[in-house]
C-alpha cells in the first residue's frame, strides 16, 4: 500500500511539473507589450516577408529572371545603365546622388532616385505616383530618353531574344505563355524580384514584443515621432509610401530646402490645382542610408531634414534634443537587403 502511494505521489508531481513547464513556455511565447509598443504597433503594423501581387504571383523562377534583368545594362540604349545603377542594392537601393545620370552622357534626371527597398509596399510609384505598382514602374526608365534611352519596346524585346540565357529563363518563368519574352513579362519579372526586397530591422523586433530591441533614446524618439504628428504622413509598415501630401503645408518648401528649382509635384501629372507641390510621402525605412533627401535631393543631413519637416509640415520648431532622439529612432529602421538579392 505504501509503495502504491509513493507511485501515485510521483506521478502527481510529474504531471504538475509538466503542467508548470507548459505554462512557463506559454508565458514566454506570449510577449507582454508596453504602452509604447502597443501604440506603435497600432500605427505601424507588421512588415510582410514578400509584397504579394495577385496579378503577378511571385515565383522563384520570376525572381531569378528579374534579378538578372535588374543588373543587366543590356536594357539601356548604350549599354551603360541598369536598374541597379540608380537603385544600387549595395547602397540601400539608391545611388546617394541628388539626381541620377542617364545612359546618354551629360543627361540627368530631374528628381532624386528613391530606394527600391520595400517600394513594392507603396500605394504607387515615382514621387508623383504616376504608376500604380513596381511592375508598371519597371518599364518606365527603360524607355525614358533621359534615363535608359531605349527607343521602343520592340527594340528591348529583340535584344532579349538574341540572348540564349533569356530565352531559357523567360520560358521557365512564364511556362504558360506562347511568347514568353515580352515587354510586359520583363516588367513582371523585375517586379517579382523587387517584391522580395523587404528589409525588417530591429524596430520590427521591438514591434513583435522585444522591448530591449530599442534603447532609451530610440524609444524617446519613437514617442516624439508619434506625439509630434510625424505619423500623419509616415505610418503603416514602411512608415510612408501610402499617402500624398503637400510639401510645405506651412510656407514654401524651397525656402527651407534651398532647392535650386521649384518642382510642382503631382500637379505636372494631373494639372489639378489641389495637387500643386504634392508628392507621395516617402518610406522612412533605411532613411539613414538613403540620403540625400526630398524629391530633389536638396538636403544631405538627416537631422536637417527632420528639422525642415517639423517646420514645413507641422509648423514646429523642434529642439535639438528632440531632433537627436527622432534621428536615433529613424536609425533603428536601418536594416539591409539579403545578400542573395545583391549582385
N, C-alpha and C positions, 0 to 999 in steps of 0.2 A: 504493500500500500504506500509506503514511504517513497519507494522508488518511482511509482506511478505519479505521485505528487510532484516529485522533483522534475520528472519529464514534462509534466504539464506547465510547471513554472518556467522551464527552459524554453518551451515552445511559445509561451506567452511573451517572454522577454524578446525572443527572436522576432515575433510579429510586431511588437511595439517598436523595436529598433528599426525594422524595415519601413514601418509607417512614418517614423520620425525622419528617416532618410528621404522618403518620398516628399514629405512636407518641406524639408530643407531644400531639396532640388527644385521643387515648385516655386519656392520663395526666391531662389537665385534666378530662375528663368523669367520671372515677372519683375521687371525693374520698378522702382518707386521713383516717380518723376517729381522734380522740384517744381515750384510755381513758375520759375523762369523757363524751365524745359517744356512744361505743359503749354505755356503761352507761345513759345517759339514753334513748337510742333504744330500748333493750330494755324500759324501764319505760313509756315514753310513746307509742311507735309513731308512726303517721303520721295527720295530720288530713286527712280527705277533703274534697273540694270541695262535696259535697252529701251530706246524710244520707238515703240512699235508704230506701224502704219498698216492699216487693214488693206490698203490699196497697193502696198509694196512689202510683202512679207520678207522679213529679214532672215536670209538663209546663209549658211557658211559659204556656199558657192558664190552668192552675190557679193558677200563681204570680201571674199578673196579677190574677186574681179575688181570690185570697187577700190580696194586698196592699191592694186597695180595701176589702175587708171588715175587715182588721186596723185600718185607720184610721177606720172608719165608726162614729159614735156612734148610728147607727140601731139597732144591736144592743143598746142599753140602754133600759130602760123609759122614762126621762125624757129620753133622747137627750143625755145629758151625758158618757157614758163610752164609750171604745173600748178595744180590746186595748192600743193604744199609750198609753193614759192611765197604766196601771200598768207597762207594759213599753215605755217610751219609747226608740225606736231612736236618738234624738239624744243620749241619755244612757246608752248601752250597755245598752239593754234593761231598764232599771229606772227607778223614779221617785225613788230616793235618799231615801225615807221609811221609817221603821221599819215601819209598816203603812200600807196604802193606803185612801183614802176611797172609798166606794161611790157608786152612782148616786143613792141617796136621801140627802139632806142629813143630816149627823150620824152616818152609819153608817161603820164602819171594819172592815177585815178583821182577823183575829187573828194572821196570820203575814206575815212580810216577803215582798214580791213578788220572786221570783228572776228573774234575767236570762233573756230568751228566746233570747239569742245562744248558739248551739251546743247548746241544750237538746234538740234532736231526736236527739242522740247519746247521751242518758242512757238508763239501763235502764228508767226510769219517770218520771212527772211528779208535781209537788207535793212538798212536804217529807216527806210521809208515804208517797209512792209509790202513791197510791190509783188513779192512772190509768196505763195501760201506755205511752202514746205522746202525741205532740203533737196528734194528731188527736182523741183522746179528751179531752185536756185542754182543747182549744179550745171545747168545748161546755159545760164546767162553769161558768165565771164568768158566762156569758150568762144562765143560769137561776138563779144563786145570788142569793137575796134581799138579801144584804148587799153584793154586788158590782154586777152589771149589772141585776139585778132583773126580767128578763123572766119573765112568768108561766108560759109553756109553749112548747114547740117550734112549735106551730101559729101562735102569735102572731108568732114570729120569721119563719116562712116566709111568712105573709101580708104582712108588711112588705116582704119582699124581692120578692114577686110584684108589688107595687104600684110597683116601681121599674123603669122600662124598661131602664136600663143593666144591671141584674142579670138581667133576662130574657135579654138578649143574651149577657152574659158567662158565665152558667151554661150556656147552650146550647153555647157554644164550648168550655168547659172539660169538659163531660160530654156529648159528642155522641151517645153510645150509650144514654143514659138517656131513657126515655119522659117521665119527670118530672125535669127537670134540677134545679129548685130544691127541695131537700130539706134538712132539718136535717143529715143525715149528710154530704151533699155540701158544705154550708157548712163543716163541720169539716174535711173533706178538703182544701178549698181553702186554708183558713188554715194547716192542717198543711203543705201543699206549700210555701207561702210561707216558713214557719219553717224548713223543711228546707234552705233555701238560705242561712240566716243563720249561716254558718260564718265564723269570723274568725281566719285564720292570722296569727301575729305573727313578730317576729324570732327567737323561740325555735324556730319551725319551720324557719327558715333555718339555725339552728345544728344542728338535728337532721338536716338533709339534707346536712351537710358543711361549712358555712361557719363555721369556728371563730371568726372575727373578729366574728360576729354578736352575741356576748355579750362584755361587758367583764370585767375581772378580778373585780370584786366580784360581778357577776351569776353568774359561774362558781362562785365560792366559795359563794354562796347555793344554787345548784343542788346542789352536792356535799353541803352540810349538809342540804338538803331530803331527799335520798335517804338519807344516812347516819343521820340522826336518826330516821327512820322515818315521816316525813310521807306517804310513798308507800303506807303501809298503807291509807289512805283516799283518797288523791289520786294515782292513777296512771291510765294509759290516755290516749287522745288529747285528752280535755278535762280531764284532771287532776282526776278526781272524777266524780260522777254515775253511778257504776257499782257502788255498794255501799251497804249500810245499816250504820250504826254507832251505838252508844250514845253520846250526848253527855254526857260526864262519866264516863269509864272510871275515873278516879281522883278521886273526890269528886263533889259535886253541882254541875252546871254553873252554876246560878243564883247560887251563892256567888261565882263568878268573874266572871260577866257582869253581876251586879246586876240581873237581869231582874225586871220588875215582876210578872210572873205565871209560873207553872210550867206548861210545856207537856209533856204526856205523849207527844207524838210519835205514832209508828206504833201505839201501844197503843190510841189512840182509834178506829182503824180495825179492828184485828184482835182487840182485847180479850185479847191474849196477854201474859202477864207478861214473857216474854222480849223483847217489843217496847216495854217501858216506857222512855221517853226516847230511843228510837231514831229517827233521822232519815236520810233519804237524804243521803249526803255531797255537798255542792255542788261544782260545777265551779269551778276557780280561774282559768279563762280570763277576762281583763279584770277580775280581782278588785280591782285598784287603783281602778277606776271604779264598782264596783257596791256601794259602801257604802250604808247601814250593814250590819253583818254578823250572821250567825247567823239562825236561824229567826224570831226576834222583833225583829231589827234593833236589838239592845241595845247594840252596840259600833260606834262610828263610825271609830275609828282602826285602820288595818291592822296597825301594829306591836303594838298592844294585843291585837288578835285573834290574831296569831301567838303572842304570849306566853301567852295563855289556852289556845290549842290545845296548846301544848307541855306545859303543866301538866295540863290536863284529860284529854288523850288519851294522853300519853306519860310523864307524871309527871316532866317535865324542867323545870328552872329555866334557861331559855335566857338566855345572856349578851346584853347589849345589842349587842355586836359581831356575834353570831350572828343576832340578830333583824334587824339592819340589813342583813346580807348576804342573808338569806332574803327580806326585803321587796324588795330590789333585784332578786333573781331573779324574784319574783312580778310585779314591774312589767314585766319583759320579756315577759310574757304579754298585755300590753295591745296590742290591735290596733284595729280599727274595723269597723263594718258598712259594706258597699259603699254608696256614695251612691245607687245605683239602687234600693236597698231601703228608703230613707228616704222621708219624706213628700214 
